[in-house]
Amino acid sequence: MTAIVPYDERVTLPILDARTMIFACDEVLRRCRESFREIEETADADVSPETVLDAWDRNNILLEDVVGPISILNHVHPDRSVRDAGDECMLKLSSFTTDLFQNEKLF
């Protein structure tokens, strides 16, 4: 689980190269797909805020911790290969979220 950073602590943006960015994007999407599959497979009798909503929230935090910095670097990094890797990740993210929000098992 991701720790919440107190407001008085400074949070820094990770500076990623293109290769690390692609790996981080693919890895977080893999982990989120796996976790959402587990949510899908939750038996009706076991559905609760903890088994569904808490798990969904953890996935969103995990995803945002990676995709947030990638989104920023995608727009401002001076290296074109990093910006291009960011474009690739954002397309993958768009596809992932479209599939997720159209998943009848989850809704």
N, C-alpha and C positions, 0 to 999 in steps of 0.2 A: 504494500500500500504506500502511496506517495504521501510524504509528510507535508503539512501545510506550513509555509514559511511565514513567520511573524512579520508584520508590516514594517518593523524597524530594522529588519535584516535586508541587506542588498542582494538581489538576485541577479546573476549575470547570464547573458545569452551565450550558449555554446557556439563557438565558431567552427563550423564543419567544412571539411573539404567535400568534393563531389562524391567520391567513393564512400566515405563515411555517411554522408547524407542518404545515399541510395540504400545502403545497408540498414541504417536506422529506420528509414521509412518502411522498407520491406519487412523488417523484423517486427515493428510495432503493429503493422497491419496483419501479419501472420498471427501474432499473439491475440489480437482483438478478434479476428475471425474464429480462432479456436475457442475463445471465451464466450463469444456470442453463440456458437454452436452448442456449448454447454447450457446456456440459458434456454435455447430452443428446445433442448431435450429435457428440460425440467418437467417432471410429471405434474399434471394439474393439481394433484393433492399437495404438492410441495411448493406451489407458487405462493410467494409471500413478498413483502417489500424487501426483505433481506436477500432472498434468493434471486430476485429479478432486479429490483431497482438499485440495490446496493452494488450488485455485480455490474449493472449497466453504468453506474456512476464511476466505479473503479476503472472500467474500460475507457470511458471518456476522459478521465484524468490522465491515464496512461497515454492515450492518443494525443491529447493536447500538449503534454510535456514534450513530445517529439515533434509534432506537426507545427506547433506554434513557432518555435525557433526556425524551422524549415521555411515556413511561410514568410517570415521576416527576411531571412537570408535570400530567399527566392527573389525578393524585390530590390535588395540593397547591396548584395555582395559584389565586389568589383570583378570577380572572376566569372566569366561567361559560363564555364563548365559547371560551376556551382549553381548559378541561376538556372541553367538547363536541367540539372538534377532536381532542383526545387520544382520546376515545371512538371517534370515526370512524376514526382511524388504527389503534387497537388492533383494531377489527373487520376492517379491511383486512389487517392483519398476520396475524390469526387465519386468515382465508380463504387468504392466501398460503401460510402454513406448512402448512395442511391439504392444499392442492393439491400442495405440494412433497413432503410425506412420503407422499402417495398416488400419486406419479408413478412408474409402472412402468418407464419408461426410465431413471430414475436408480437404481432398485433392482433 
